[in-house]
Amino acid sequence: MNTQMHSFSRIIALSISIAALAAQAAFAQQPTAPARKYDVAAFLYPAYANDDPRLRPFWPAGNGEWETVTTMQQRNPGHYWNRKPLWGAINEADPAVMSMEINEATKHGVNVFIFDWYWYDGRPFMETTLDNGFLKADNRDKMKFYLMWANHDVTDAWDTRLNKIHDGNVIWTGRVNRDEFEKVCRRNIEKYFKLPQYYKIDGKPVFMIYDVPNLIAGLGGVQQTADALQWFTDETKKAGFPGLDLQYTLTSQKINYSGFDAGNDVRPDNTFVTKLGFTSASHYQFVHYMNPNDDYLNLLTKAQAEWDRIGKTFDIPYYPHITIGWDNSPRTTSSPQVRNNTPENLAKGLRMARDFVDAHPHQAPLITINSWNEWTETSYLQPDNVNGYGYLDAIKTVFVDGK
């Protein structure tokens, strides 16, 4: 009896050991979770909407710039650019559609949208995707958003009927004077900054400005711009925030303005940026500081070199930026084209950005990506007929699965 009990005990113990080893093996095969949380922010271009009448002059079909995407083969039969959205020509100003997009974004690791935000002719432009779509989505609390003021001039570039004839004709200027600037800032503080979904760093709302030279030109000079931005920060504090995280959009553009290195073309440096009052920086697109007609892996090498230069030049935090691609053939038919920007190579760039964030633990874990939906520039995460969900899966692999 004792021998039988001893044998039975050994069998039980062996079974437990085998079960434990199996559990350990199964656990070892599971993806390793990222060591920290990352704020993965994708720029969102709000031109894919059906209910904004101000879009009709550029895209009369009524579905925004989807018209440019979906008519590419019709306008240019046999052209190599033949992309199709797997979700269809969706109306992103529809809250039900945006709810789906928020679910897909957050499931794959994108937890912040940076809305391209426009102001022309004394009023907002392309704001319906944010107001009617994102902010009315039933799951809007799942992610954050912030604004990038896309204060560039509007030309005929968006209108494929006209851009071959006289692209460069300015329809609206992005420049604003001081009164208009204050109107813009007060409105954004009240309408957006106070929302719980608005992205903040250390309690400070983040606000990015795309075209700083255009801002300076409208406000009348470097010192006038510094004064205006200081006023913006002060007004943000009066609204109850500890400050404003004012984000500079870095480019390779050289600047020559009276009052700052007058007579010399200079690339913006730390002195220039901090004099204006900016407290952080990122990029919007690789094309802004390198030739996109190249292999993607070469572009990543150049981006790494630029990040190293920025680290030696700037005292303010730099948030690493990754661009997916560039090819604006849908608008122009002929364009420089990024090559070899596969989902696998995008994942390499994303790991590079993750490593940069990990090496700067004292700043926000923010990474910017171009983009969620820049279809006409061929730089988007949304699924298509070429890569399927490949780009979204690359985000998930790096920032959700931790691989």
ChimeraX attribute file (.defattr): number of C-alpha atoms within 10 A of each C-alpha:
attribute: neighborCount
match mode: 1-to-1
recipient: residues
	/A:1	6
	/A:2	7
	/A:3	8
	/A:4	9
	/A:5	10
	/A:6	11
	/A:7	12
	/A:8	12
	/A:9	12
	/A:10	12
	/A:11	12
	/A:12	12
	/A:13	12
	/A:14	12
	/A:15	12
	/A:16	12
	/A:17	12
	/A:18	12
	/A:19	12
	/A:20	12
	/A:21	12
	/A:22	12
	/A:23	12
	/A:24	11
	/A:25	11
	/A:26	10
	/A:27	11
	/A:28	10
	/A:29	9
	/A:30	9
	/A:31	12
	/A:32	12
	/A:33	13
	/A:34	14
	/A:35	9
	/A:36	12
	/A:37	12
	/A:38	19
	/A:39	20
	/A:40	22
	/A:41	26
	/A:42	27
	/A:43	24
	/A:44	25
	/A:45	21
	/A:46	24
	/A:47	24
	/A:48	26
	/A:49	25
	/A:50	22
	/A:51	19
	/A:52	18
	/A:53	14
	/A:54	12
	/A:55	20
	/A:56	15
	/A:57	12
	/A:58	19
	/A:59	20
	/A:60	13
	/A:61	14
	/A:62	18
	/A:63	21
	/A:64	26
	/A:65	27
	/A:66	23
	/A:67	18
	/A:68	21
	/A:69	20
	/A:70	17
	/A:71	13
	/A:72	23
	/A:73	16
	/A:74	9
	/A:75	13
	/A:76	13
	/A:77	11
	/A:78	10
	/A:79	14
	/A:80	11
	/A:81	17
	/A:82	16
	/A:83	18
	/A:84	15
	/A:85	18
	/A:86	14
	/A:87	11
	/A:88	11
	/A:89	18
	/A:90	16
	/A:91	21
	/A:92	25
	/A:93	27
	/A:94	21
	/A:95	22
	/A:96	17
	/A:97	16
	/A:98	25
	/A:99	21
	/A:100	14
	/A:101	18
	/A:102	24
	/A:103	16
	/A:104	14
	/A:105	24
	/A:106	16
	/A:107	15
	/A:108	21
	/A:109	23
	/A:110	28
	/A:111	19
	/A:112	26
	/A:113	28
	/A:114	25
	/A:115	24
	/A:116	22
	/A:117	22
	/A:118	18
	/A:119	22
	/A:120	17
	/A:121	13
	/A:122	10
	/A:123	11
	/A:124	13
	/A:125	17
	/A:126	24
	/A:127	20
	/A:128	21
	/A:129	26
	/A:130	24
	/A:131	15
	/A:132	17
	/A:133	23
	/A:134	27
	/A:135	21
	/A:136	17
	/A:137	21
	/A:138	15
	/A:139	16
	/A:140	19
	/A:141	13
	/A:142	14
	/A:143	20
	/A:144	20
	/A:145	26
	/A:146	23
	/A:147	24
	/A:148	22
	/A:149	19
	/A:150	17
	/A:151	22
	/A:152	20
	/A:153	16
	/A:154	15
	/A:155	17
	/A:156	18
	/A:157	18
	/A:158	19
	/A:159	18
	/A:160	20
	/A:161	12
	/A:162	14
	/A:163	16
	/A:164	14
	/A:165	10
	/A:166	11
	/A:167	15
	/A:168	13
	/A:169	14
	/A:170	13
	/A:171	12
	/A:172	13
	/A:173	16
	/A:174	21
	/A:175	22
	/A:176	23
	/A:177	15
	/A:178	15
	/A:179	10
	/A:180	16
	/A:181	19
	/A:182	17
	/A:183	13
	/A:184	18
	/A:185	18
	/A:186	15
	/A:187	12
	/A:188	15
	/A:189	18
	/A:190	12
	/A:191	10
	/A:192	18
	/A:193	25
	/A:194	15
	/A:195	13
	/A:196	12
	/A:197	17
	/A:198	19
	/A:199	24
	/A:200	20
	/A:201	14
	/A:202	14
	/A:203	13
	/A:204	20
	/A:205	23
	/A:206	23
	/A:207	22
	/A:208	26
	/A:209	21
	/A:210	22
	/A:211	20
	/A:212	23
	/A:213	20
	/A:214	17
	/A:215	21
	/A:216	21
	/A:217	17
	/A:218	19
	/A:219	22
	/A:220	16
	/A:221	16
	/A:222	21
	/A:223	16
	/A:224	16
	/A:225	23
	/A:226	19
	/A:227	16
	/A:228	22
	/A:229	20
	/A:230	16
	/A:231	14
	/A:232	22
	/A:233	22
	/A:234	15
	/A:235	18
	/A:236	24
	/A:237	15
	/A:238	11
	/A:239	15
	/A:240	11
	/A:241	19
	/A:242	15
	/A:243	21
	/A:244	26
	/A:245	22
	/A:246	21
	/A:247	24
	/A:248	25
	/A:249	19
	/A:250	23
	/A:251	20
	/A:252	12
	/A:253	12
	/A:254	11
	/A:255	18
	/A:256	15
	/A:257	17
	/A:258	13
	/A:259	10
	/A:260	17
	/A:261	12
	/A:262	11
	/A:263	11
	/A:264	12
	/A:265	13
	/A:266	16
	/A:267	14
	/A:268	17
	/A:269	14
	/A:270	16
	/A:271	13
	/A:272	17
	/A:273	21
	/A:274	16
	/A:275	15
	/A:276	22
	/A:277	22
	/A:278	24
	/A:279	17
	/A:280	22
	/A:281	22
	/A:282	23
	/A:283	23
	/A:284	22
	/A:285	24
	/A:286	21
	/A:287	18
	/A:288	14
	/A:289	15
	/A:290	15
	/A:291	13
	/A:292	21
	/A:293	16
	/A:294	15
	/A:295	13
	/A:296	22
	/A:297	18
	/A:298	13
	/A:299	24
	/A:300	20
	/A:301	13
	/A:302	15
	/A:303	21
	/A:304	17
	/A:305	12
	/A:306	14
	/A:307	19
	/A:308	11
	/A:309	11
	/A:310	19
	/A:311	13
	/A:312	10
	/A:313	13
	/A:314	18
	/A:315	15
	/A:316	17
	/A:317	17
	/A:318	25
	/A:319	21
	/A:320	23
	/A:321	25
	/A:322	24
	/A:323	25
	/A:324	26
	/A:325	27
	/A:326	26
	/A:327	22
	/A:328	19
	/A:329	19
	/A:330	27
	/A:331	21
	/A:332	16
	/A:333	16
	/A:334	11
	/A:335	15
	/A:336	14
	/A:337	20
	/A:338	21
	/A:339	17
	/A:340	15
	/A:341	22
	/A:342	17
	/A:343	20
	/A:344	15
	/A:345	17
	/A:346	23
	/A:347	24
	/A:348	16
	/A:349	26
	/A:350	27
	/A:351	19
	/A:352	19
	/A:353	23
	/A:354	21
	/A:355	12
	/A:356	18
	/A:357	21
	/A:358	15
	/A:359	10
	/A:360	13
	/A:361	10
	/A:362	9
	/A:363	16
	/A:364	16
	/A:365	20
	/A:366	20
	/A:367	23
	/A:368	25
	/A:369	27
	/A:370	27
	/A:371	26
	/A:372	24
	/A:373	21
	/A:374	23
	/A:375	25
	/A:376	21
	/A:377	18
	/A:378	21
	/A:379	22
	/A:380	25
	/A:381	27
	/A:382	22
	/A:383	20
	/A:384	18
	/A:385	11
	/A:386	12
	/A:387	14
	/A:388	15
	/A:389	16
	/A:390	19
	/A:391	24
	/A:392	23
	/A:393	21
	/A:394	26
	/A:395	24
	/A:396	20
	/A:397	19
	/A:398	20
	/A:399	25
	/A:400	21
	/A:401	17
	/A:402	16
	/A:403	14
